[in-house]
Amino acid sequence: MNATAARTLRAGLAGLAAVAAAGCVSMAAPAPLPILGGPSVAALGHSEVGIGAGTGLSAFPGAHSGGDGWLGRWRQGLGGGFDLGVDAMGVRRGDKGTFTMKAAGRYQAGPHTRLEAGVGAADDSDGKSLNAEMALTLGTVRPRSWNFYTSLCVAAAKGFRPDPDSTAPPDDLLGIAAVGASGTIAGTGRFVGEFGIGPALVRGNSAIGFVLYFGAALLFDVGE
């Protein structure tokens, strides 16, 4: 493996927990990226709670690697089409790992449209980072039936040095297109499967890479 390919790559795994990114190009860990569900948000007085797992791959010319991970979610409905909450994700890639989380808000702009924005931070074996993401989700809303959705997400991460002796991973920019399906189980529960893929740009690396993931999750509506 040449010197460029010998550098450790890291990105975020997800699918339901899964956007793996780890390989031979060092990069700042992004926020948890899985959308996990269609355009609905948690209703006022209700919470959306979920847990999932997935696997993913990141690849650059001459350098690629995969990983797996888990994801946990909590959203609280605020009314008026808004909810707010937290996603946390752990990623394993060989003998290294990443923990990344974000606080995110979602707004149901229409019956079949949802907007999301979030900010967070990550602690990785190769360094720490701050991150942000924005997403647009379109899909069907049919109670007690299968629903399908697609989303476009833009995410950025900036590496930083918490102390003078540490190193900062390179900044990066990701674009993810995802498709998914969800079905009702056990009354207030839903099963979700999601696949995502998109380009990755890393500061200091002229090549364009890509990340892809597949994940599955269980989401539950908890409320009054």
ABEGO torsion letter per residue (X at the ends): XBAAAABBBBBBBBGAGBBBBBBABBBBBBBBABAGEBABBBBBGBBBBBBBBBBBBBBBBGBBBBBBBBBBBBBBBAEGGBBBBBBBBBBBBEABBBBBBBBBBBBBABAABBBBBBBBBBBBAAEBBBBBBBBBBBBBBBBGBBBBBBBBBBBBBBBBBABAABBBBBBBBBBBBBBBBBBBBGGABBBBBBBBBEBBBBBGBABBBBBBBBBBBBBBBBBX
